[in-house]
Amino acid sequence: MDGRGATRDSARMITQPYRLYIERKDATKNMARFYSLEIGSNLFGEVYLTRRWGRIGARGQTAAHQFSREEDAVGLFLDLARRKLRRGYRPRTRARPEKQTT
């Protein structure tokens, strides 16, 4: 190997990890939904955006979109995230552990 192949392969790798997990809950409507987005690349250097959504606690549905450029995947990622935030989805909040008093 002359080392040139590694340079070309690394140029196709994702420059920054993109992951988002958000939820929308409304007890009055019995609503508990999740939505997640992730950008990654496969062994061939192709960039993909994976979307998952459904009821919290269920497997949900999955859709994958393939791109030749990372910028296109990021554009769709941001567009989908904006849409979901406008519809009331928010990052998951974790319950704080109660303080023990002795």
NORHU-V82028 format. One record per helix or strand of 3 or more residues. SS is the DSSP state (a for helix, b for strand). FROM is the first residue (numbers start at 1). TO is the last residue. If there is no record, write none. Layout:
((SS	FROM	TO) (SS	FROM	TO))
//
This chain:
((a	4	11) (b	18	26) (a	27	29) (b	31	41) (b	47	55) (b	61	67) (a	70	86))
//
